[in-house]
Amino acid sequence: MKQDLGNGFVDHGAANPFSNHRGTVATINGKGRNVVLVWLHDHRGGYALLVIDAETGKSDEFPVPFPPGGDCPYASILSSGNRFYTHFNSHFVEFDPAVRAFTFHHSTAPQMAMSMTEDDNGLIWSVTYPDSGVVSFNPKSREFRDYGHVYKQNWMQYQRSVAADDTGWIYFGVGNTASQIVALDPQSGQARPLLMENERHQGSAYVYRDVNGKVYGLPVGGTDEGWYEFHQGEAKKIGKIEQKREKPVITGSQALFHSDFPDGKKLKVCDTVTRTLILEDPKNEAVRELRFDYTSEGNGVMGCAVAPDGTICGGTLFPFRFFSYNPKTSGWTNCASYGQWNTVVRQGDRFFVGGYPGGFLLEWDPSRPWVPTEKGRPDCNPLFLTDCTPVINRPHKLLAHPDGKTIVLAGTPDYGYTGGGLLFWDRQTRTRMLIEHTAILPEHSTMSLVALPGGKLLGGTTTRPGTGGEQKAKEAELYIMDMTTKKIEWHAAIFPNAQEYTDICLGPDGFLYGLADCSVWVSARLTYGKRFFVFDPARLAVLHEADTEAEFGLVGYQQGPRKLLAGPDGRLYVLFSKGIARVDPATYQLALLAESPVPIGAGGDIQDGHIYFAGTSHLYSYSFDFTRS
């Protein structure tokens, strides 16, 4: 609902007014009634557990007993004792549906579980990103043990599988820069890697518990050769497994969906968007549909831009949604999107999307009916054009080149990789050219792009690798590429130790205005700061730089930054967390135009005298007379 916040600011409402599930299980409560347990996630993080009565649809919400801090479940487990566990924001937590309450929680070493399991004695185990933390909890004795970080690497680790053998030893697979399997002695707390260095590969190792009491593992998942057998901390190569006999454990990632009730009935659908349960009784093939409800503050906006039809459009986080806001009618359109729309841009009569996962590129024609995107289907709108994995997985920049026909996509690579490339898409020939980082700046990814006169591109890099990858470049750089030859003509680290050139915009004076420096974690959220600069691409010289954090705050995190906006008055506007600043073209000094009533998160575009931006899950605007001096 539209709300006037005063001083020219308006809250247009939540772009994605839904929460996402981060683990759903069918089970029973203390009275034997079928219930559905759902971890709820919105822009705040994993804020609550939802308990839905599978007979009536009546639902109750239980806030988590610690601050979610923007974090959320990436793994959970329903134990043999019918208790539901997860571990995130450095807190391990137990929910008991029998008493309908959180019955245990404990702070831990950082940060969140990537996999969980239950051993033969009923102990619950959790292994955490980013430094292989391990914890255990005994539901009977209530003893909790935090083993701390047991395996160190110089990159953030993902542990997507964990298993316990029948002697209590714990084994977990590590990814993604270089796979590893780690064994932990639960008594001493000592851990050791089991794979030799020459057995480690880019990707993630995999382990599972067999019904014979032993654990089996692969140095890298997705293959069927090179199996190991593990028992009591010892490893033995066995080659190939003829038949996996996995011990049942109700656990999984954030996508966990356990559908079987103890009485044989099945949960077919639990949809947090339509707020609908669909249940099936296999005995008589009866199907029932129930409605449930929950509260939500909505999920985060990835960014927005003005579409060719004059609406403000973009994408949101979980669940992945497209939104369109019509400033003339204050009406909203919201529907499921193909993946996560990281970065969006208009070129002529089309709206383009760079998305995750896979670094895909979509083309949307707002003048035609919406037809949900399917890869390989030519009549969709938005139309799937191409994808770029592993060269680009998370797009961070989508440039609509002023030639009117070229779209350039940039971003970080796939999980475990270092160095992202560039995609050049030709709208006239419907062809692409994908260039790897080795032909640009090795081990860098491009974060920002600007078209320069004379057929040149200027790019700003980030040293961040793909998710779970290893940072190898020491400092970020600017570079100039020839559009025709795709060759690098110049590059330099113009600011020593800067790790990222987050956003760059070409001013009417031909100079480049940019935001650069390290990306940092503040209150469990990634934010950018804190250097504003002006650069002359002709002389390759810095004309101005200023530390902006004290006066304007940091710049909110966005995978497709739109923080520097060119106004219709020829002036540049910058979206800081504190408010909107304007650049004086004569002195390059920044002045706060208006302090925002909410922290500014994702940007941003300008349309009909309004600057649009996002604050967590809501779309906001600031009205301004651009004819004022």
C-alpha positions as CSV (number, residue, x, y, z in Angstrom):
1,M,0.0,0.0,0.0
2,K,1.3,3.4,-1.0
3,Q,2.4,5.6,1.9
4,D,3.7,9.2,1.9
5,L,6.8,9.3,4.2
6,G,7.3,13.0,3.9
7,N,10.0,15.2,2.5
8,G,9.3,13.8,-1.0
9,F,9.7,10.2,-0.2
10,V,7.0,7.6,-0.9
11,D,6.8,3.9,0.1
12,H,5.1,2.1,-2.8
13,G,4.9,-1.2,-0.9
14,A,6.5,-4.7,-0.9
15,A,7.6,-5.8,-4.4
16,N,7.5,-9.4,-3.3
17,P,5.0,-9.7,-0.4
18,F,5.8,-13.4,0.3
19,S,8.1,-15.5,2.4
20,N,10.1,-18.5,1.2
21,H,10.4,-21.9,2.8
22,R,13.9,-22.9,3.8
23,G,13.0,-26.5,4.8
24,T,9.6,-28.2,5.0
25,V,8.7,-31.5,6.7
26,A,5.5,-33.5,7.2
27,T,5.2,-35.0,10.7
28,I,2.9,-35.2,13.8
29,N,2.3,-33.1,16.8
30,G,2.1,-34.2,20.5
31,K,-1.6,-35.3,19.9
32,G,-0.7,-37.4,16.9
33,R,-2.3,-35.0,14.4
34,N,-0.6,-34.4,11.1
35,V,1.3,-31.1,10.9
36,V,3.6,-29.4,8.5
37,L,6.7,-27.6,9.8
38,V,8.1,-24.8,7.6
39,W,11.2,-22.6,8.2
40,L,10.1,-19.1,7.0
41,H,12.4,-16.6,5.3
42,D,11.9,-13.0,4.3
43,H,14.3,-10.0,4.1
44,R,15.1,-10.3,7.8
45,G,16.4,-13.9,7.3
46,G,14.9,-17.0,8.8
47,Y,12.5,-15.3,11.2
48,A,10.1,-18.0,12.2
49,L,8.9,-21.6,12.2
50,L,5.4,-22.1,10.8
51,V,3.3,-25.0,12.1
52,I,0.3,-25.9,9.9
53,D,-2.4,-28.3,10.9
54,A,-2.7,-30.7,8.0
55,E,-6.4,-31.4,8.8
56,T,-7.7,-27.8,9.0
57,G,-5.0,-25.5,7.6
58,K,-4.9,-23.6,10.8
59,S,-1.4,-22.2,11.2
60,D,0.7,-20.8,14.1
61,E,4.0,-18.9,13.8
62,F,6.8,-19.2,16.3
63,P,9.6,-16.6,16.0
64,V,13.1,-18.0,16.3
65,P,14.6,-17.4,19.7
66,F,17.6,-15.4,18.5
67,P,18.1,-12.5,16.0
68,P,18.1,-14.0,12.4
69,G,20.5,-11.2,11.4
70,G,19.7,-11.6,7.7
71,D,20.9,-15.2,7.8
72,C,18.7,-18.2,7.2
73,P,18.6,-22.1,7.2
74,Y,20.7,-23.8,4.5
75,A,20.2,-27.2,6.1
76,S,17.8,-28.8,8.6
77,I,16.9,-32.2,10.0
78,L,13.8,-33.9,11.5
79,S,15.2,-36.3,14.1
80,S,14.1,-39.9,14.9
81,G,12.7,-38.3,18.1
82,N,10.5,-36.0,16.0
83,R,12.3,-32.7,16.7
84,F,13.1,-30.2,14.0
85,Y,16.6,-28.7,14.0
86,T,18.5,-26.1,12.0
87,H,21.6,-23.9,12.5
88,F,22.1,-20.4,11.2
89,N,23.4,-17.0,12.2
90,S,25.8,-18.8,14.6
91,H,22.9,-20.4,16.5
92,F,21.9,-24.1,16.8
93,V,18.1,-24.5,17.5
94,E,15.6,-27.3,18.3
95,F,11.8,-27.1,17.8
96,D,9.6,-29.7,19.4
97,P,6.2,-30.1,17.7
98,A,4.9,-32.1,20.6
99,V,5.0,-29.1,22.9
100,R,4.8,-26.5,20.1
101,A,7.9,-24.6,21.2
102,F,11.5,-24.0,20.6
103,T,13.1,-26.1,23.4
104,F,16.8,-25.5,22.9
105,H,19.1,-23.0,21.2
106,H,22.8,-22.2,21.7
107,S,25.3,-19.8,20.1
108,T,28.1,-21.4,18.1
109,A,31.2,-20.6,16.2
110,P,30.2,-18.9,12.8
111,Q,28.0,-19.4,10.9
112,M,25.4,-21.6,9.3
113,A,25.0,-25.4,8.7
114,M,25.4,-26.6,5.1
115,S,24.6,-30.2,6.2
116,M,23.2,-32.0,9.2
117,T,22.8,-35.6,10.3
118,E,21.9,-37.9,13.2
119,D,24.2,-40.7,14.5
120,D,23.2,-44.1,15.9
121,N,23.0,-42.8,19.4
122,G,20.6,-40.0,18.4
123,L,23.1,-37.1,18.5
124,I,22.4,-34.3,16.1
125,W,25.4,-33.1,14.1
126,S,25.9,-29.9,12.2
127,V,28.7,-28.8,9.9
128,T,29.0,-25.1,9.0
129,Y,30.1,-22.7,6.4
130,P,32.5,-20.9,6.0
131,D,35.3,-22.6,8.0
132,S,34.0,-26.1,8.8
133,G,32.6,-25.6,12.2
134,V,31.2,-28.7,13.9
135,V,28.7,-29.0,16.7
136,S,26.8,-31.8,18.3
137,F,23.7,-32.0,20.5
138,N,22.4,-34.9,22.6
139,P,18.5,-34.6,22.8
140,K,18.4,-36.9,25.8
141,S,21.1,-35.5,28.0
142,R,20.8,-31.9,26.5
143,E,24.6,-31.8,26.2
144,F,25.8,-29.4,23.5
145,R,29.4,-29.4,22.2
146,D,30.9,-26.9,19.9
147,Y,34.1,-28.3,18.3
148,G,34.9,-24.9,16.7
149,H,36.4,-24.7,13.2
150,V,38.2,-28.0,12.5
151,Y,39.5,-27.5,8.9
152,K,41.0,-24.3,7.7
153,Q,41.4,-23.1,4.1
154,N,41.9,-19.6,2.6
155,W,38.5,-19.7,0.9
156,M,34.9,-20.1,2.2
157,Q,34.0,-23.7,2.4
158,Y,30.7,-25.5,1.6
159,Q,30.0,-28.8,3.4
160,R,27.0,-30.2,1.6
161,S,27.1,-33.7,3.0
162,V,27.9,-35.2,6.5
163,A,27.5,-38.7,7.8
164,A,28.3,-40.7,11.0
165,D,29.5,-44.3,11.0
166,D,28.3,-46.8,13.6
167,T,31.2,-46.0,15.9
168,G,30.3,-42.3,16.1
169,W,33.0,-40.9,13.8
170,I,31.9,-38.0,11.7
171,Y,32.8,-37.5,8.0
172,F,31.9,-34.5,5.8
173,G,32.6,-33.5,2.2
174,V,34.0,-30.1,1.5
175,G,33.8,-27.9,-1.6
176,N,34.1,-25.9,-3.9
177,T,37.6,-24.6,-4.7
178,A,39.3,-28.0,-3.9
179,S,37.3,-31.0,-2.7
180,Q,38.2,-32.7,0.6
181,I,36.7,-35.3,3.0
182,V,37.3,-34.6,6.7
183,A,37.0,-37.1,9.5
184,L,36.3,-36.0,13.1
185,D,36.9,-38.1,16.2
186,P,33.9,-37.2,18.4
187,Q,35.7,-38.0,21.6
188,S,39.0,-36.1,21.2
189,G,37.6,-33.5,18.8
190,Q,40.5,-34.0,16.5
191,A,39.9,-33.8,12.8
192,R,42.0,-34.7,9.8
193,P,41.6,-34.5,6.0
194,L,41.5,-37.9,4.3
195,L,42.2,-37.1,0.7
196,M,45.7,-36.6,-0.7
197,E,46.3,-33.3,-2.4
198,N,46.4,-35.0,-5.9
199,E,42.9,-36.4,-5.2
200,R,41.3,-33.0,-4.6
201,H,39.4,-31.4,-7.5
202,Q,37.4,-28.3,-8.2
203,G,33.9,-29.2,-6.9
204,S,32.5,-30.8,-3.8
205,A,33.3,-34.1,-2.1
206,Y,30.4,-36.3,-1.2
207,V,29.7,-38.8,1.7
208,Y,26.8,-40.9,2.8
209,R,26.0,-43.4,5.5
210,D,25.3,-47.0,4.5
211,V,23.0,-49.4,6.4
212,N,26.1,-51.6,7.0
213,G,27.3,-49.0,9.5
214,K,30.1,-47.6,7.3
215,V,30.4,-44.3,5.5
216,Y,31.2,-44.1,1.8
217,G,32.6,-41.1,-0.1
218,L,33.7,-39.7,-3.4
219,P,36.5,-37.2,-3.9
220,V,34.2,-35.2,-6.1
221,G,30.4,-35.6,-6.5
222,G,28.8,-36.5,-9.8
223,T,31.0,-39.4,-10.7
224,D,30.7,-43.1,-10.0
225,E,34.3,-44.2,-9.7
226,G,36.9,-43.7,-7.0
227,W,34.8,-44.6,-4.0
228,Y,36.2,-44.7,-0.5
229,E,35.0,-46.7,2.5
230,F,35.3,-45.0,5.9
231,H,35.1,-46.6,9.3
232,Q,36.4,-45.5,12.7
233,G,38.4,-42.7,11.1
234,E,40.2,-45.0,8.6
235,A,39.9,-44.8,4.8
236,K,40.0,-47.6,2.2
237,K,39.8,-47.2,-1.6
238,I,37.1,-49.6,-3.0
239,G,36.7,-48.3,-6.6
240,K,33.1,-48.7,-7.5
241,I,29.9,-49.3,-5.5
242,E,27.5,-51.8,-7.0
243,Q,24.6,-50.8,-4.8
244,K,24.1,-47.8,-2.5
245,R,22.0,-48.7,0.6
246,E,21.7,-45.4,2.3
247,K,20.5,-45.2,5.9
248,P,17.4,-43.1,6.0
249,V,17.8,-39.7,7.6
250,I,15.3,-36.9,7.1
251,T,17.6,-34.1,6.3
252,G,18.6,-31.9,3.4
253,S,19.5,-28.4,2.2
254,Q,17.3,-25.3,2.2
255,A,15.2,-27.2,-0.4
256,L,14.4,-30.0,2.1
257,F,10.8,-31.2,1.4
258,H,9.8,-34.3,3.4
259,S,6.4,-35.3,2.2
260,D,5.5,-38.5,4.1
261,F,3.3,-38.3,7.2
262,P,3.7,-41.3,9.7
263,D,0.1,-42.5,8.8
264,G,1.0,-42.9,5.1
265,K,-0.6,-39.7,3.9
266,K,1.5,-37.4,1.7
267,L,2.1,-33.7,1.4
268,K,2.2,-32.9,-2.3
269,V,2.4,-29.1,-2.2
270,C,3.2,-26.4,0.4
271,D,3.2,-23.1,-1.5
272,T,4.0,-20.0,0.4
273,V,3.0,-17.7,-2.5
274,T,-0.6,-19.1,-2.9
275,R,-0.6,-20.1,0.8
276,T,-1.9,-23.5,-0.2
277,L,-1.4,-27.1,1.0
278,I,-2.3,-30.1,-1.2
279,L,-2.5,-33.4,0.6
280,E,-3.0,-36.9,-0.7
281,D,-4.2,-40.1,0.9
282,P,-2.8,-43.0,-1.1
283,K,-5.3,-45.5,0.4
284,N,-8.2,-44.0,-1.4
285,E,-6.4,-41.6,-3.7
286,A,-8.3,-38.7,-2.1
287,V,-6.7,-35.2,-2.6
288,R,-7.5,-32.2,-0.4
289,E,-6.5,-28.6,-0.7
290,L,-6.2,-26.4,2.3
291,R,-5.4,-22.7,2.8
292,F,-3.0,-21.5,5.4
293,D,-1.7,-18.1,6.4
294,Y,1.5,-16.4,7.8
295,T,2.9,-13.0,8.3
296,S,5.7,-11.7,6.1
297,E,7.7,-8.5,5.6
298,G,8.5,-9.6,2.0
299,N,11.7,-10.7,0.5
300,G,14.5,-8.5,-0.8
301,V,14.5,-6.6,-4.1
302,M,17.5,-7.2,-6.3
303,G,17.2,-3.9,-8.2
304,C,14.9,-2.1,-10.5
305,A,15.0,-0.1,-13.8
306,V,12.5,1.8,-16.0
307,A,11.1,-0.6,-18.6
308,P,10.1,0.5,-22.2
309,D,6.4,0.8,-21.1
310,G,7.3,3.3,-18.3
311,T,6.8,0.9,-15.5
312,I,9.4,0.2,-12.8
313,C,10.5,-3.4,-13.1
314,G,12.9,-5.8,-11.5
315,G,13.4,-9.0,-9.6
316,T,13.4,-10.2,-6.0
317,L,15.0,-12.9,-3.9
318,F,13.4,-16.1,-2.6
319,P,10.9,-16.9,-3.9
320,F,12.3,-15.6,-7.3
321,R,9.7,-13.1,-8.6
322,F,9.3,-10.5,-11.3
323,F,7.6,-7.3,-10.3
324,S,6.3,-4.3,-12.3
325,Y,5.1,-1.1,-10.6
326,N,3.0,1.4,-12.7
327,P,3.6,4.9,-11.3
328,K,0.5,6.2,-13.1
329,T,-2.0,3.8,-11.5
330,S,0.1,2.7,-8.5
331,G,-0.7,-0.9,-9.7
332,W,1.5,-3.9,-9.2
333,T,2.2,-7.0,-11.3
334,N,4.0,-9.8,-9.6
335,C,4.7,-13.3,-11.0
336,A,7.2,-16.1,-10.8
337,S,10.5,-15.3,-12.6
338,Y,13.0,-17.5,-14.4
339,G,15.8,-17.6,-11.7
340,Q,17.1,-14.7,-9.8
341,W,17.1,-11.4,-11.7
342,N,20.4,-10.0,-10.6
343,T,20.7,-7.1,-13.0
344,V,18.3,-5.4,-15.4
345,V,18.5,-2.8,-18.1
346,R,16.5,-1.3,-20.9
347,Q,17.7,-1.0,-24.5
348,G,15.1,0.6,-26.9
349,D,11.8,-1.3,-26.8
350,R,13.2,-4.3,-24.9
351,F,14.1,-5.0,-21.3
352,F,17.1,-7.3,-20.6
353,V,17.8,-9.5,-17.6
354,G,21.1,-11.0,-16.4
355,G,20.3,-13.7,-13.8
356,Y,21.5,-16.4,-11.5
357,P,22.2,-19.3,-11.6
358,G,24.1,-19.9,-14.8
359,G,24.6,-16.3,-15.9
360,F,21.6,-16.4,-18.1
361,L,20.4,-13.6,-20.4
362,L,16.7,-12.9,-21.0
363,E,14.9,-10.5,-23.3
364,W,11.4,-9.1,-22.4
365,D,9.0,-7.3,-24.6
366,P,6.5,-5.4,-22.3
367,S,4.2,-4.8,-25.3
368,R,3.4,-8.6,-25.6
369,P,1.7,-10.9,-23.1
370,W,3.8,-12.5,-20.4
371,V,4.6,-16.2,-21.2
372,P,6.7,-17.9,-18.5
373,T,10.3,-18.5,-19.6
374,E,11.4,-21.9,-20.6
375,K,14.9,-22.6,-21.9
376,G,14.6,-23.7,-25.5
377,R,11.1,-22.5,-26.0
378,P,10.9,-19.7,-28.7
379,D,7.5,-18.2,-27.9
380,C,8.3,-17.3,-24.3
381,N,8.2,-13.7,-23.1
382,P,10.7,-13.1,-21.4
383,L,12.7,-15.1,-24.0
384,F,15.7,-17.1,-22.9
385,L,18.7,-16.1,-25.0
386,T,21.7,-17.8,-23.6
387,D,23.6,-18.7,-20.4
388,C,27.3,-18.5,-19.5
389,T,28.1,-21.1,-16.8
390,P,30.8,-21.6,-15.6
391,V,32.3,-18.4,-17.0
392,I,29.6,-16.3,-15.5
393,N,27.3,-17.6,-12.8
394,R,26.2,-14.4,-10.8
395,P,25.8,-11.4,-13.1
396,H,26.8,-8.1,-11.6
397,K,26.6,-5.8,-14.6
398,L,24.4,-5.6,-17.7
399,L,25.4,-2.9,-20.1
400,A,23.0,-1.7,-22.9
401,H,25.6,-0.4,-25.3
402,P,24.7,2.9,-26.9
403,D,25.1,1.3,-30.4
404,G,21.5,0.0,-29.8
405,K,22.3,-3.6,-30.7
406,T,24.9,-4.9,-28.2
407,I,24.3,-6.2,-24.7
408,V,27.2,-6.9,-22.5
409,L,26.9,-9.2,-19.4
410,A,29.6,-9.4,-16.7
411,G,29.9,-11.1,-13.3
412,T,31.5,-13.7,-11.1
413,P,32.0,-17.3,-12.2
414,D,30.5,-20.6,-11.0
415,Y,30.9,-22.1,-7.5
416,G,34.6,-22.7,-6.7
417,Y,36.0,-20.9,-9.7
418,T,38.0,-17.7,-9.8
419,G,37.8,-15.1,-12.5
420,G,34.6,-14.2,-14.5
421,G,34.3,-13.3,-18.1
422,L,32.2,-11.1,-20.4
423,L,29.3,-12.0,-22.7
424,F,28.7,-10.0,-25.8
425,W,25.2,-10.4,-27.3
426,D,24.4,-9.1,-30.8
427,R,20.6,-8.4,-31.0
428,Q,20.7,-8.1,-34.8
429,T,22.4,-11.4,-35.6
430,R,21.2,-13.2,-32.4
431,T,24.7,-14.4,-31.7
432,R,27.0,-14.3,-28.8
433,M,30.7,-14.1,-27.9
434,L,31.8,-15.3,-24.5
435,I,35.2,-14.2,-23.3
436,E,37.0,-15.8,-20.3
437,H,38.8,-13.9,-17.6
438,T,42.2,-15.1,-18.9
439,A,41.7,-12.9,-22.0
440,I,40.7,-9.9,-19.9
441,L,42.4,-9.8,-16.5
442,P,43.3,-13.2,-15.1
443,E,41.6,-14.1,-11.8
444,H,39.5,-10.9,-11.8
445,S,35.7,-10.6,-12.5
446,T,34.2,-7.5,-14.1
447,M,31.9,-5.7,-11.7
448,S,31.2,-2.4,-13.6
449,L,31.2,-1.4,-17.3
450,V,30.9,1.8,-19.2
451,A,30.9,2.4,-23.0
452,L,33.5,5.0,-24.0
453,P,33.7,7.0,-27.2
454,G,35.6,5.4,-30.1
455,G,34.4,1.9,-29.6
456,K,36.0,1.3,-26.3
457,L,34.8,-0.3,-23.0
458,L,36.0,0.6,-19.6
459,G,35.6,-2.1,-17.0
460,G,36.1,-2.1,-13.2
461,T,36.9,-5.4,-11.6
462,T,36.4,-7.2,-8.3
463,T,38.8,-9.6,-6.7
464,R,35.9,-11.7,-5.3
465,P,35.8,-15.2,-6.7
466,G,32.8,-17.3,-7.5
467,T,30.9,-18.5,-4.5
468,G,33.1,-20.8,-2.5
469,G,36.1,-19.9,-4.6
470,E,39.6,-18.7,-3.7
471,Q,40.5,-15.0,-4.1
472,K,43.8,-14.9,-6.1
473,A,44.1,-11.3,-7.3
474,K,45.6,-8.9,-4.8
475,E,43.7,-5.7,-5.8
476,A,41.0,-4.7,-8.3
477,E,41.8,-2.8,-11.5
478,L,40.3,-0.6,-14.2
479,Y,40.8,-1.7,-17.8
480,I,40.0,-0.4,-21.3
481,M,39.0,-2.9,-24.0
482,D,38.6,-2.4,-27.7
483,M,35.0,-3.5,-28.6
484,T,36.0,-4.7,-32.1
485,T,39.1,-6.8,-31.2
486,K,38.1,-7.6,-27.6
487,K,41.7,-6.9,-26.7
488,I,42.8,-5.1,-23.5
489,E,44.6,-1.9,-24.3
490,W,45.3,-0.6,-20.8
491,H,44.8,-1.7,-17.2
492,A,45.9,-0.5,-13.8
493,A,45.2,-0.6,-10.1
494,I,44.5,3.1,-9.7
495,F,43.8,2.7,-6.0
496,P,46.2,0.5,-4.1
497,N,44.5,-2.3,-2.1
498,A,41.1,-1.5,-3.5
499,Q,39.2,-4.8,-3.9
500,E,36.3,-3.7,-6.1
501,Y,35.1,-1.0,-8.5
502,T,31.4,-1.4,-7.6
503,D,29.8,1.0,-10.0
504,I,30.9,3.5,-12.6
505,C,28.9,6.0,-14.7
506,L,30.0,8.2,-17.6
507,G,29.2,11.9,-16.9
508,P,28.2,14.5,-19.5
509,D,31.7,15.9,-19.3
510,G,33.3,12.7,-20.5
511,F,34.7,11.8,-17.1
512,L,33.9,8.7,-15.2
513,Y,32.3,8.8,-11.8
514,G,32.7,5.7,-9.6
515,L,32.4,4.0,-6.3
516,A,35.2,1.8,-5.2
517,D,36.9,0.0,-2.3
518,C,36.6,-3.1,-0.2
519,S,33.3,-4.9,0.3
520,V,32.7,-5.5,4.0
521,W,30.3,-7.2,6.3
522,V,28.2,-5.0,8.5
523,S,25.6,-6.6,10.8
524,A,25.7,-9.8,8.8
525,R,25.0,-8.0,5.6
526,L,27.5,-7.3,2.8
527,T,27.8,-3.6,2.1
528,Y,30.0,-1.6,-0.2
529,G,32.0,1.5,0.5
530,K,33.4,3.9,0.7
531,R,35.4,5.7,-1.9
532,F,33.9,8.1,-4.5
533,F,36.2,9.0,-7.4
534,V,36.3,10.9,-10.7
535,F,38.5,9.5,-13.5
536,D,39.6,11.0,-16.8
537,P,39.7,8.1,-19.3
538,A,41.6,10.2,-21.9
539,R,44.5,11.1,-19.6
540,L,44.1,7.9,-17.5
541,A,44.2,10.1,-14.4
542,V,42.2,10.4,-11.1
543,L,40.8,13.9,-10.9
544,H,39.1,13.5,-7.5
545,E,38.6,11.1,-4.7
546,A,36.8,11.2,-1.3
547,D,35.9,8.9,1.6
548,T,32.2,9.1,1.8
549,E,31.3,6.7,4.7
550,A,31.2,9.3,7.5
551,E,28.9,11.7,5.7
552,F,26.7,9.5,3.6
553,G,27.1,6.0,5.0
554,L,28.1,2.9,3.1
555,V,26.4,1.7,-0.1
556,G,23.9,-1.2,0.3
557,Y,24.8,-4.5,-1.2
558,Q,23.3,-5.4,-4.6
559,Q,24.5,-8.0,-7.1
560,G,23.7,-5.7,-10.0
561,P,24.5,-2.2,-8.5
562,R,22.6,0.8,-9.9
563,K,23.9,3.4,-7.4
564,L,25.1,6.0,-9.8
565,L,22.2,7.6,-11.8
566,A,22.4,10.2,-14.6
567,G,19.6,12.8,-14.1
568,P,17.7,14.6,-16.9
569,D,19.5,17.8,-15.7
570,G,22.9,16.5,-16.7
571,R,23.8,16.0,-13.1
572,L,24.8,12.7,-11.4
573,Y,23.0,11.3,-8.4
574,V,24.4,8.7,-5.9
575,L,22.4,6.3,-3.8
576,F,24.1,5.9,-0.4
577,S,22.5,4.1,2.5
578,K,21.9,7.3,4.3
579,G,20.3,9.2,1.4
580,I,20.6,10.6,-2.1
581,A,23.6,12.8,-2.9
582,R,24.2,15.0,-5.9
583,V,27.6,15.7,-7.6
584,D,28.7,19.3,-8.3
585,P,30.1,19.1,-11.8
586,A,32.5,22.0,-11.2
587,T,34.1,20.8,-8.0
588,Y,33.1,17.0,-8.0
589,Q,32.0,17.5,-4.4
590,L,29.0,15.5,-3.2
591,A,26.1,17.1,-1.3
592,L,23.3,15.4,0.4
593,L,20.2,16.1,-1.6
594,A,17.8,14.3,0.8
595,E,18.2,12.0,3.8
596,S,16.2,8.9,3.3
597,P,13.7,7.8,5.9
598,V,14.8,4.2,5.3
599,P,18.3,2.8,4.6
600,I,18.7,2.7,0.8
601,G,19.4,-0.9,-0.3
602,A,19.2,-1.7,-4.0
603,G,19.1,0.9,-6.7
604,G,17.7,2.5,-8.8
605,D,16.5,4.5,-11.8
606,I,15.0,7.9,-12.6
607,Q,11.6,8.4,-14.2
608,D,9.3,11.5,-14.5
609,G,10.9,13.5,-11.7
610,H,11.2,10.5,-9.3
611,I,14.3,8.6,-8.2
612,Y,13.4,5.0,-7.5
613,F,15.2,2.6,-5.2
614,A,14.6,-0.3,-2.9
615,G,14.9,-0.6,0.9
616,T,15.0,-4.3,1.8
617,S,11.7,-5.6,0.4
618,H,9.9,-2.3,-0.5
619,L,10.1,-0.1,-3.5
620,Y,10.5,3.6,-2.7
621,S,10.7,6.9,-4.6
622,Y,11.9,10.4,-4.1
623,S,10.3,13.2,-6.0
624,F,12.6,16.0,-7.1
625,D,12.3,19.0,-9.5
626,F,15.3,18.4,-11.8
627,T,14.9,21.8,-13.3
628,R,16.1,23.4,-10.0
629,S,19.6,24.7,-10.1
